[in-house]
Amino acid sequence: MSPRLIAAFVVALLALGVAAQEARTDERTVKVERRAGDDLFTAGGSVRIGRPVGGDVFAAGGNVDVDGAVGGDAVVAGGNVRIGAPVAQTLYAAGGQLVISAPIGHNARIAGGEVEFDRRAQVAGNVSVAGGQVTIEGRVNGYLRVAGGSVVIDGAIEGDVVSTAGSIELGPNARIGGSLRYASRDAIKQHPDAQVLGGITSLPFEARAPAGESSYAVGGGAGWVWTAGLLLVAVVLSAALPEASRRVTETLLRRPAMSLLLGFIALVCIPVAAILLLVTIIGIPLGLLVLLLYPPLLLIGYVGTGIGVGHLALRRYAPTRSTQTGWRIAAAAAGMLALALLGRLPWLGGLLVFAALLIGVGALALQFARRPQAT
């Protein structure tokens, strides 16, 4: 195993633990930064990458600004994310508000509340983006796949465009080299100067996922079976582990931002650690075990958020019954059902599920950062 892989493995394992330990301090001042060879792992309340990074960047925070060139991939998540320097490979970003203002050397995979590719953004490959409000003013050399509440395209797209949105608008600077296929409740708004060389095709608009996924996304039998399974898991966890459920609920209430941050770090670091373990003969069994436990961790994190939502609602609307076991179990099931139904919303449902998963995993991670009780 090379020194670089060893360093990366150490960082992947320690980043979550160090962040969780330092999470005991004020969330606004927490900052964790580790390097593994040319790669950078950083997280905090406010994160700014001001110097060039030769390898990959993994960053998360309340505010994340990338002002130094990235030589590899960039994996970024935060409340407000700004990419102001070139990314040589692929950009993966998620957040409340995202602004991309620099060249991307390969592809861009983006999800957020408000997403903007301004005129300085140039993507050499393809773009896949989902958000509440999406604006594309830059240049995309490949295809564009976009879903959102409202979508505005006012830049140059060399390939095809496929879009599903509540409203779609082509601005005066829109230049689409391929075809545009769209599904929307409203007719597309096209400026007279906008150009679509491959023609425009209107598709039937349905608030559901693409073919092959609809049973899970809306109301197919498999989807409801899955939802029933989630409710069962929520009931079992709430009944069998009442104290743990209570602590997770308290964490979700008091430290939602830090839970979201640590959830992202866990989502990134655990698979990296597992993969690095698999490159050695000695580490293969442990790497396989980590990969085996990873999906249940995500599931429990997601269900934990549903339990927390139910318990917080019970505490607010029926505080006198919030300590009764039966009511807490019922509230856990109701919270999980509400979260599952919200996940079926068009456009934003997937983002809500992703956020719930992250915040739940982060809340679990914060349990390991609890100070020992005085004896």
Disulfide bonds with the S-S distance in Angstrom:
none
